């Protein structure tokens, strides 16, 4: 099961806007769940994080085609979805994480127009910045476009490097020629860079699913 969390800086877009991202995983044999959450300012960062946790809990406890019971779950997301992926990397149902072009330190955002709707609190910046909570856990590949803004590349590289120091099963991958937005095009291509890298990583070090069996 491949669960994808859309981007949009937590305040724009829907899962439908990122439906193309399902193409690559589907072509590689995954079932796909496109996750959605209430957008800011209607929801705080805390509520958004809790909604993704509730989704993962629901899928682990449910039955039927969308259930993650007994499955190996790959959790992924782009941009804001990359941050949410990293925050929930160690959820009991997740067997592998693939944060794409994630925002791993929220502090810089608090000084920009993006915070006009987010209204980040000090506690939210601390609690939900993955760069501030580096621990070993679920295997992970952190990806970013080599042609993205330097700040986005820096955050991805620093987060991956910090995690790799405490967990050998963390990889870092820069995708040549891809910008922040065309990273989704690469994910949609089963013969691009990210899906083959993911399949190789899964074959090498996929941990058993830890959710309800």
N, C-alpha and C positions, 0 to 999 in steps of 0.2 A: 504494500500500500504506500503510495506517494502522496503526502499531504502538503499542499502548497499554500502559503500565506502571501497575499498580494501586498504590493507596496503602495506608495502615495503619501508618504510622510504622516501616516496615521490619520489623515484628514481629507483624503480624496481617493477616488477610484473605488471599484467594486471587483469582486472575483470575476465577473463577466469580462471586465477590461483585460484580464490576464489569462483568459481561457486558452490562448495559444500555447501557454506554458505547459499545458497538459499533453501536447502532441508528442514531445520527446519521450517522457515517461511511458505514455500509452504504447508507443511504438516499441519500447523495450520490455513490454510485458507487465507493467504495473497497472493496478487499479489506481485511480486518482481521485482525491478529494480536494476541491478548491475551497479554502477556508475564507470566511468573511467575518467582519467585526464592526461594531458601532464606531463611527468616525468621530473625531474631535471636531467641534467642541461639545457635541452631545455626549461624548464619553471622555473620561480622563485617561491618561496613560495606564493608571492602575486598573481601571475597568477593562481596557482593551487587553491587557496582559491576562486578566482573570477570565475574559471570554475565551481566549485561546486555550487556557488550561481547562476550562469547562468543556470545550469541544473535544479535546484529547481524552478527558475523562469519560465523556458521553460515548465516544466511539469505542473505547475500551470496554465499556459496560453493556453496549448494545448488542443486538443480534441482527443477522441478515447480511446483505451484500456490503453495507458500509461499515460493518463491525471490524475492529482491528484485533479481535481475539485470535490468538494463535498465529498472527501475522508478524512479519518483520516490517516495521514502519519506518519509512524515510521521511523526516520532517524537513521541509525546505521553505524558503521564502525570499523575496526580493526586496531590497532597500529596507523600508520599515518592517517588511516581512522577514528580512534577514535578521534584524534585531530580535523580533519575536521568536524566530527559530532558535537563536542562540540562548535567549532567556529560558526556553523550554527544552533545551537540548537534553537534559537529564530527566525528563518526564518518564515515568516507568514504562510507557508503551513505546517509546522511541528507541529504535535500534541503530539509527544513523542520522546525522544532521548535515544539511547542505545549505548553510546561509549564503546568499548571493548578494554581493554589493551592499552588505549590511551597514547599519549605523550603530557602531558598537560603543560609542561614548556620547551620551546625550548632553553633556555640559555645553559644548559649543553651540548647540541648537537653541539653548536658552537665551542666547544673545542675538538671535535672528528673528525675522518675521515669522518663521515657522512656529515660534512659540506663542504667537498671537492667539492661536486656537488651542494649542496644547496646554498652556498654563502649567508647565512642569514645575513641580515642587522640588525642594532640595532632596527630600526622601526618594522621590521618583527617579531623579537623576542618579542617585547613589544605588538604589535597589535594582534599576532596570538598565544600567549600562553594563553590558557583558564584559567590557574591558576591566571593570572593577571587581569582577567575580570570576576569576580564572581558576578552574579546578579541573581535575581529571574526571573523565566520565565517558559518555557515549562517543564512539568514533565520529569523526567529523572532517569534512572538507570545506574550507572557506574559499570561496571564489570571488573574483572581482575582475572587471574589465581593465586591461592594460592601458586603455585610452580614457579612463574615467578621470574625474577631477583628482588632483593629487591628495586632497584630504580624505577622499573616500578610499583611495588605494592605501594610504597610510593607515587608516583605521583597520582595514581588513588585514593588512600585513602584520600590524602590531598585535591584533587580537589572535591571529593564527600563531604567530611566533610565541606569544606568551602562553597560549594553551599547549603548544608543542613541547615547551620546556617541562611541563608537568604531565604530559600525556603523549606518548609516542604515536598514538593512533590519530593524530590531528595532522591534516595536510593543508597546504596553501597552494592555490592555483590562480595565476593571472592568465586571463584569456586574451590572446593577441588581437589587437585591432577592435576590440569591443568597448563601447561606451556604456554608461550607466543603463541606458534604455535598451541597447541592442544585446545586452546580456540575456534578456528574455528570449530574443530570437535564437540565440545559441542554445539555450535550454530546450527550446521547441524542436531543435534539429537533433534527431537521434544519432546523427553522424557528426555532430559538432564537436566541441571540446568537453563540455561538462558531463554529458550523459555517458560517453565512453569512459571518462575518468571516474565517474561514480560507479559504473559497473565493475571496473577493475578494482576499485577500493572495496566494494562489497565482497568481491570474490576473495580478497586477501584477508580482511579483518572484520567481517560482519559479526557482531556479537549477537547472541540469542535474544529474541524478543523477551522482555521482562514483564510484559503486561499479563493480565489474566489469561489463563489457558483454558 
